[in-house]
Amino acid sequence: MICPDFLEFQDILKKMRIFDDKIVYALNTSIPTESFKNKVDATFACKELYSQIQEGNSDRESVIKNCIVATADLVKQLKSAKESKPDDFEVLKNLKAEQKKLRLLQTELSVEEVIKEKTTKLFTEKCRSYYKPTNL
């Protein structure tokens, strides 16, 4: 599980977001210009891109939410431990660290929404003439 180490978690998310970072390039290479319109199936290309976008969004959201749940559970456990041992410095230190990580994970969920909106907007601008997903 990637949740215990937040830096590793961020590295994995960064790799998972590469497709979204390069969406403009993917759209430009998939959608034909006027001179190549007859040589490329733009509808198929847009469907494929949309499928990749949706899969990436779903995978990243799932990873983030799973880590939020796991970290929130750990915070609950540490709060219980703190109540039973209020003078234990190690428990208090771990609790503060996990609470901070939980806030960072929740922020990543907000970042994910912004990325999803940006990618969807770009996709819609380029593919609206060729493919309109039912859930947009």
C-alpha positions as YAML, in Angstrom:
chain: A
units: angstrom
residues:
- id: 1
  name: MET
  ca: [0.00, 0.00, 0.00]
- id: 2
  name: ILE
  ca: [1.31, 3.44, -0.94]
- id: 3
  name: CYS
  ca: [-0.50, 5.44, 1.75]
- id: 4
  name: PRO
  ca: [2.04, 5.39, 4.61]
- id: 5
  name: ASP
  ca: [4.61, 7.44, 2.68]
- id: 6
  name: PHE
  ca: [3.04, 10.65, 1.38]
- id: 7
  name: LEU
  ca: [5.97, 11.51, -0.91]
- id: 8
  name: GLU
  ca: [5.76, 8.11, -2.57]
- id: 9
  name: PHE
  ca: [2.01, 8.60, -2.88]
- id: 10
  name: GLN
  ca: [2.60, 11.94, -4.65]
- id: 11
  name: ASP
  ca: [5.13, 10.34, -7.00]
- id: 12
  name: ILE
  ca: [2.63, 7.66, -7.97]
- id: 13
  name: LEU
  ca: [-0.11, 10.25, -8.52]
- id: 14
  name: LYS
  ca: [2.26, 12.29, -10.67]
- id: 15
  name: LYS
  ca: [2.87, 9.24, -12.88]
- id: 16
  name: MET
  ca: [-0.85, 8.55, -13.04]
- id: 17
  name: ARG
  ca: [-1.48, 12.15, -14.18]
- id: 18
  name: ILE
  ca: [0.94, 12.05, -17.12]
- id: 19
  name: PHE
  ca: [-1.86, 11.40, -19.61]
- id: 20
  name: ASP
  ca: [-3.82, 14.41, -18.35]
- id: 21
  name: ASP
  ca: [-0.68, 16.55, -18.51]
- id: 22
  name: LYS
  ca: [-0.25, 15.60, -22.16]
- id: 23
  name: ILE
  ca: [-3.91, 15.77, -23.16]
- id: 24
  name: VAL
  ca: [-3.39, 18.66, -25.59]
- id: 25
  name: TYR
  ca: [-0.73, 16.67, -27.44]
- id: 26
  name: ALA
  ca: [-2.93, 13.54, -27.44]
- id: 27
  name: LEU
  ca: [-5.86, 15.51, -28.82]
- id: 28
  name: ASN
  ca: [-3.76, 17.24, -31.46]
- id: 29
  name: THR
  ca: [-2.30, 13.97, -32.71]
- id: 30
  name: SER
  ca: [-5.65, 12.14, -32.65]
- id: 31
  name: ILE
  ca: [-7.96, 14.68, -34.24]
- id: 32
  name: PRO
  ca: [-7.33, 15.22, -37.93]
- id: 33
  name: THR
  ca: [-6.87, 18.56, -39.60]
- id: 34
  name: GLU
  ca: [-9.09, 19.40, -42.57]
- id: 35
  name: SER
  ca: [-6.61, 17.92, -45.07]
- id: 36
  name: PHE
  ca: [-6.52, 14.54, -43.24]
- id: 37
  name: LYS
  ca: [-10.18, 14.31, -42.31]
- id: 38
  name: ASN
  ca: [-10.85, 11.38, -44.65]
- id: 39
  name: LYS
  ca: [-7.80, 9.38, -43.49]
- id: 40
  name: VAL
  ca: [-8.50, 9.29, -39.73]
- id: 41
  name: ASP
  ca: [-11.59, 8.12, -37.87]
- id: 42
  name: ALA
  ca: [-11.95, 11.05, -35.47]
- id: 43
  name: THR
  ca: [-15.03, 9.58, -33.78]
- id: 44
  name: PHE
  ca: [-13.13, 6.42, -32.86]
- id: 45
  name: ALA
  ca: [-10.09, 8.44, -31.76]
- id: 46
  name: CYS
  ca: [-12.23, 10.63, -29.48]
- id: 47
  name: LYS
  ca: [-14.01, 7.60, -28.01]
- id: 48
  name: GLU
  ca: [-10.65, 6.02, -27.22]
- id: 49
  name: LEU
  ca: [-9.31, 9.22, -25.64]
- id: 50
  name: TYR
  ca: [-12.47, 9.60, -23.59]
- id: 51
  name: SER
  ca: [-12.16, 6.04, -22.37]
- id: 52
  name: GLN
  ca: [-8.54, 6.65, -21.33]
- id: 53
  name: ILE
  ca: [-9.49, 9.89, -19.57]
- id: 54
  name: GLN
  ca: [-12.31, 8.21, -17.64]
- id: 55
  name: GLU
  ca: [-10.14, 5.26, -16.65]
- id: 56
  name: GLY
  ca: [-7.36, 7.54, -15.40]
- id: 57
  name: ASN
  ca: [-9.81, 9.71, -13.44]
- id: 58
  name: SER
  ca: [-11.40, 6.68, -11.84]
- id: 59
  name: ASP
  ca: [-8.07, 5.03, -10.94]
- id: 60
  name: ARG
  ca: [-6.63, 8.18, -9.36]
- id: 61
  name: GLU
  ca: [-9.80, 9.00, -7.44]
- id: 62
  name: SER
  ca: [-9.93, 5.45, -6.12]
- id: 63
  name: VAL
  ca: [-6.30, 5.54, -4.94]
- id: 64
  name: ILE
  ca: [-6.80, 8.90, -3.21]
- id: 65
  name: LYS
  ca: [-10.06, 7.89, -1.51]
- id: 66
  name: ASN
  ca: [-8.60, 4.56, -0.33]
- id: 67
  name: CYS
  ca: [-5.66, 6.39, 1.24]
- id: 68
  name: ILE
  ca: [-8.00, 8.90, 2.89]
- id: 69
  name: VAL
  ca: [-10.02, 6.06, 4.43]
- id: 70
  name: ALA
  ca: [-6.89, 4.20, 5.58]
- id: 71
  name: THR
  ca: [-5.36, 7.35, 7.07]
- id: 72
  name: ALA
  ca: [-8.63, 8.37, 8.76]
- id: 73
  name: ASP
  ca: [-8.80, 4.92, 10.38]
- id: 74
  name: LEU
  ca: [-5.24, 5.29, 11.62]
- id: 75
  name: VAL
  ca: [-6.07, 8.74, 13.04]
- id: 76
  name: LYS
  ca: [-9.00, 7.19, 14.95]
- id: 77
  name: GLN
  ca: [-6.73, 4.48, 16.36]
- id: 78
  name: LEU
  ca: [-4.13, 7.03, 17.41]
- id: 79
  name: LYS
  ca: [-6.79, 9.20, 19.07]
- id: 80
  name: SER
  ca: [-7.90, 6.18, 21.09]
- id: 81
  name: ALA
  ca: [-4.30, 5.44, 22.02]
- id: 82
  name: LYS
  ca: [-3.84, 9.07, 23.06]
- id: 83
  name: GLU
  ca: [-6.88, 8.89, 25.34]
- id: 84
  name: SER
  ca: [-5.55, 5.77, 27.04]
- id: 85
  name: LYS
  ca: [-1.99, 7.14, 27.27]
- id: 86
  name: PRO
  ca: [-2.24, 10.95, 27.32]
- id: 87
  name: ASP
  ca: [1.43, 11.40, 28.27]
- id: 88
  name: ASP
  ca: [2.87, 9.22, 25.49]
- id: 89
  name: PHE
  ca: [4.87, 11.62, 23.33]
- id: 90
  name: GLU
  ca: [5.32, 9.07, 20.51]
- id: 91
  name: VAL
  ca: [1.55, 8.56, 20.13]
- id: 92
  name: LEU
  ca: [0.96, 12.32, 20.09]
- id: 93
  name: LYS
  ca: [3.70, 12.83, 17.48]
- id: 94
  name: ASN
  ca: [2.27, 10.07, 15.26]
- id: 95
  name: LEU
  ca: [-1.24, 11.46, 15.64]
- id: 96
  name: LYS
  ca: [-0.17, 14.94, 14.52]
- id: 97
  name: ALA
  ca: [1.72, 13.47, 11.55]
- id: 98
  name: GLU
  ca: [-1.25, 11.36, 10.43]
- id: 99
  name: GLN
  ca: [-3.66, 14.29, 10.82]
- id: 100
  name: LYS
  ca: [-1.39, 16.39, 8.62]
- id: 101
  name: LYS
  ca: [-1.21, 13.60, 6.04]
- id: 102
  name: LEU
  ca: [-5.01, 13.29, 6.08]
- id: 103
  name: ARG
  ca: [-5.35, 17.01, 5.29]
- id: 104
  name: LEU
  ca: [-2.83, 16.67, 2.45]
- id: 105
  name: LEU
  ca: [-4.72, 13.69, 1.02]
- id: 106
  name: GLN
  ca: [-7.98, 15.64, 1.14]
- id: 107
  name: THR
  ca: [-6.25, 18.46, -0.71]
- id: 108
  name: GLU
  ca: [-5.17, 15.98, -3.40]
- id: 109
  name: LEU
  ca: [-8.83, 15.14, -3.92]
- id: 110
  name: SER
  ca: [-9.49, 18.82, -4.66]
- id: 111
  name: VAL
  ca: [-6.50, 18.95, -7.01]
- id: 112
  name: GLU
  ca: [-7.92, 15.91, -8.78]
- id: 113
  name: GLU
  ca: [-11.20, 17.74, -9.39]
- id: 114
  name: VAL
  ca: [-9.35, 20.67, -10.99]
- id: 115
  name: ILE
  ca: [-7.36, 18.32, -13.24]
- id: 116
  name: LYS
  ca: [-10.51, 16.46, -14.22]
- id: 117
  name: GLU
  ca: [-12.30, 19.71, -15.12]
- id: 118
  name: LYS
  ca: [-9.35, 20.95, -17.20]
- id: 119
  name: THR
  ca: [-9.00, 17.69, -19.09]
- id: 120
  name: THR
  ca: [-12.74, 17.43, -19.72]
- id: 121
  name: LYS
  ca: [-12.88, 21.00, -21.00]
- id: 122
  name: LEU
  ca: [-10.01, 20.41, -23.43]
- id: 123
  name: PHE
  ca: [-11.52, 17.13, -24.59]
- id: 124
  name: THR
  ca: [-14.92, 18.75, -25.16]
- id: 125
  name: GLU
  ca: [-13.40, 21.63, -27.13]
- id: 126
  name: LYS
  ca: [-11.52, 19.33, -29.51]
- id: 127
  name: CYS
  ca: [-13.91, 16.38, -29.80]
- id: 128
  name: ARG
  ca: [-17.36, 17.94, -29.59]
- id: 129
  name: SER
  ca: [-17.85, 17.66, -33.36]
- id: 130
  name: TYR
  ca: [-16.93, 13.97, -33.43]
- id: 131
  name: TYR
  ca: [-18.04, 12.40, -30.15]
- id: 132
  name: LYS
  ca: [-20.35, 13.43, -27.34]
- id: 133
  name: PRO
  ca: [-20.23, 11.15, -24.29]
- id: 134
  name: THR
  ca: [-23.59, 10.60, -22.62]
- id: 135
  name: ASN
  ca: [-22.35, 11.53, -19.14]
- id: 136
  name: LEU
  ca: [-20.78, 14.94, -19.92]
...
